[in-house]
Amino acid sequence: MNFWNGRRVLLTGHTGFKGGWLSLWLNKMGAQVTGLALQPTTEPSLFDQLGLEHSLNHHYADVRNAEAVSEIVRDAQPEIVFHLAAQPLVLQGYAEPVETWNVNVMGTIHVLQALRALEHSCAAVMVTTDKVYENREWDYGYREDDPLGGYDPYSSAKAAAEIAVSSWRRAFFSANGTVRAATARAGNVIGGGDWSDNRIVPDFARALSAGEPVTVRNRYATRPWQHVLEPLSGYLRLAQLLFENDGLQYQDAFNFGPDAEATRTVGDLVAECLKHWPGKVYDASPADAPHEAGKLALAVDRARERLDWSPRWSFSRGVEETVVWYRDSRNLDRDGVRELTLRQIQMFEDGTNEAK
Ligand SMILES: NC(=O)c1ccc[n+]([C@@H]2O[C@H](COP(=O)([O-])OP(=O)(O)OC[C@H]3O[C@@H](n4cnc5c(N)ncnc54)[C@H](O)[C@@H]3O)[C@@H](O)[C@H]2O)c1
């Protein structure tokens, strides 16, 4: 915790789901956070629900604008960077492939380029996804050294971002070790406050709030589900180790995924959600849905061994906290939502796995 107190942190994507949680967590630990992202596009948004504009030095800027990114980096002089800003949806990648590549690849490159101007030590955690792997429909977990690939534009753009980080690291950063960069690949994340379209948990919360059945698009697809605090704890740990004296060795790619018991189908996830917020289900998986990786699991031995990181909450605990957040936040004002979210962060830090 002390490591973060007063630390200058630049967080891109702070108006999004993962960025909202990470902003609040960094805030709780006393970091000075500068945010760079677009305005929230959902209504509601976690950014508004948590009142984050009052707790960060935040900028609305587009990562496709290299000049704007450089200026913010120059002003913030970050010691730590978390790059989360992205077009993160597979289906939107099909609808807007060029924009997806621009944001996810050129946006990443603009952040890397801006960091080159720093004259003091900086650790950068560049967030990609478990979908960067060439999907072979394997039953076992993908390891960091497995081939990169990507069938759809979102996945392939994130794989390209991995290659860009690796290139900038070797071509520009390794000469003097001022900037240290690692990539973080996490699986499907659940947790309160995600209001994106076409993601199963927000769809569940929206449907049940409206008293309607939840529509399930792909009930047999298997995913490694994890609570948002799990990968965020990995990003924080990785950033700290990268920044510290012997940090050069952590300039690598790291998977952050749940234990094998949490690799479940969408149908299993919905059934678990219904235990905490009962409702009806409508199965609408179309026969000709665009290709989405079917089987995906991550091997996390590297993070366990080198970062001493491991998942804390079981599948059922992660789902419970997620559903509780959506169910209970409906009747809360900003302070109440912030308190509920901080309480979940505190429980996660305390590390107990039992359901309440
Ligand atoms: N949520 C998941 O299940 C999941 C899984 C694996 C990886 N990821 C990755 O984690 C990161 C965060 O995802 P999320 O779920 O919080 O997404 P989100 O859509 O909730 O947030 C995306 C953030 O990126 C910002 N952004 C988008 N385009 C931008 C642009 N052109 N310029 C500046 N900012 C821009 C948005 O303003 C927002 O703050 C992404 O990089 C995503 O690919 C997410």
The ligand as an SDF file (V2000), in Angstrom:
LIG
                    3D

 44 48  0  0  0  0  0  0  0  0999 V2000
  -13.8100   -6.2290  -19.7530 N   0  0  0  0  0  0  0  0  0  0  0  0
  -13.2350   -7.3650  -20.1390 C   0  0  0  0  0  0  0  0  0  0  0  0
  -13.7880   -8.4600  -19.9880 O   0  0  0  0  0  0  0  0  0  0  0  0
  -11.8420   -7.3370  -20.7310 C   0  0  0  0  0  0  0  0  0  0  0  0
  -11.2070   -8.5540  -20.9890 C   0  0  0  0  0  0  0  0  0  0  0  0
   -9.9160   -8.5490  -21.5010 C   0  0  0  0  0  0  0  0  0  0  0  0
   -9.2900   -7.3310  -21.7650 C   0  0  0  0  0  0  0  0  0  0  0  0
   -9.9310   -6.1490  -21.5160 N   0  0  0  0  0  0  0  0  0  0  0  0
   -9.1980   -4.8980  -21.8110 C   0  0  0  0  0  0  0  0  0  0  0  0
   -9.2190   -4.0630  -20.6670 O   0  0  0  0  0  0  0  0  0  0  0  0
   -9.2620   -2.7000  -21.0570 C   0  0  0  0  0  0  0  0  0  0  0  0
  -10.4390   -1.9830  -20.4160 C   0  0  0  0  0  0  0  0  0  0  0  0
  -11.6330   -2.6290  -20.8300 O   0  0  0  0  0  0  0  0  0  0  0  0
  -13.0600   -2.2400  -20.2250 P   0  0  0  0  0  0  0  0  0  0  0  0
  -13.8410   -3.4710  -20.1530 O   0  0  0  0  0  0  0  0  0  0  0  0
  -12.8810   -1.4250  -19.0060 O   0  0  0  0  0  0  0  0  0  0  0  0
  -13.6520   -1.3380  -21.4200 O   0  0  0  0  0  0  0  0  0  0  0  0
  -14.6150   -0.0660  -21.3720 P   0  0  0  0  0  0  0  0  0  0  0  0
  -15.2760    0.0260  -22.7020 O   0  0  0  0  0  0  0  0  0  0  0  0
  -15.4630   -0.0800  -20.1710 O   0  0  0  0  0  0  0  0  0  0  0  0
  -13.5880    1.1440  -21.2490 O   0  0  0  0  0  0  0  0  0  0  0  0
  -12.7930    1.5240  -22.3310 C   0  0  0  0  0  0  0  0  0  0  0  0
  -12.0770    2.8090  -21.9700 C   0  0  0  0  0  0  0  0  0  0  0  0
  -11.2590    3.1770  -23.0870 O   0  0  0  0  0  0  0  0  0  0  0  0
  -11.5400    4.5290  -23.4260 C   0  0  0  0  0  0  0  0  0  0  0  0
  -11.3580    4.7320  -24.8570 N   0  0  0  0  0  0  0  0  0  0  0  0
  -11.9510    4.0690  -25.8850 C   0  0  0  0  0  0  0  0  0  0  0  0
  -11.5580    4.6010  -27.0560 N   0  0  0  0  0  0  0  0  0  0  0  0
  -10.7020    5.6260  -26.7450 C   0  0  0  0  0  0  0  0  0  0  0  0
   -9.9780    6.5630  -27.5110 C   0  0  0  0  0  0  0  0  0  0  0  0
  -10.0410    6.5720  -28.8450 N   0  0  0  0  0  0  0  0  0  0  0  0
   -9.2140    7.4790  -26.8570 N   0  0  0  0  0  0  0  0  0  0  0  0
   -9.1540    7.5020  -25.5060 C   0  0  0  0  0  0  0  0  0  0  0  0
   -9.8230    6.6320  -24.7260 N   0  0  0  0  0  0  0  0  0  0  0  0
  -10.5730    5.7120  -25.3490 C   0  0  0  0  0  0  0  0  0  0  0  0
  -12.9920    4.7580  -23.0470 C   0  0  0  0  0  0  0  0  0  0  0  0
  -13.2490    6.1480  -22.9280 O   0  0  0  0  0  0  0  0  0  0  0  0
  -13.0210    4.0060  -21.7250 C   0  0  0  0  0  0  0  0  0  0  0  0
  -12.4990    4.8240  -20.7080 O   0  0  0  0  0  0  0  0  0  0  0  0
   -9.3000   -2.6970  -22.5860 C   0  0  0  0  0  0  0  0  0  0  0  0
   -7.9890   -2.5100  -23.0630 O   0  0  0  0  0  0  0  0  0  0  0  0
   -9.8150   -4.0730  -22.9250 C   0  0  0  0  0  0  0  0  0  0  0  0
   -9.4300   -4.4960  -24.2020 O   0  0  0  0  0  0  0  0  0  0  0  0
  -11.1930   -6.1210  -21.0200 C   0  0  0  0  0  0  0  0  0  0  0  0
  1  2  1  0
  2  3  2  0
  2  4  1  0
  4  5  1  0
  4 44  2  0
  5  6  2  0
  6  7  1  0
  7  8  2  0
  8  9  1  0
  8 44  1  0
  9 10  1  0
  9 42  1  0
 10 11  1  0
 11 12  1  0
 11 40  1  0
 12 13  1  0
 13 14  1  0
 14 15  2  0
 14 16  1  0
 14 17  1  0
 17 18  1  0
 18 19  2  0
 18 20  1  0
 18 21  1  0
 21 22  1  0
 22 23  1  0
 23 24  1  0
 23 38  1  0
 24 25  1  0
 25 26  1  0
 25 36  1  0
 26 27  1  0
 26 35  1  0
 27 28  2  0
 28 29  1  0
 29 30  1  0
 29 35  2  0
 30 31  1  0
 30 32  2  0
 32 33  1  0
 33 34  2  0
 34 35  1  0
 36 37  1  0
 36 38  1  0
 38 39  1  0
 40 41  1  0
 40 42  1  0
 42 43  1  0
M  CHG  2   8   1  16  -1
M  END
$$$$
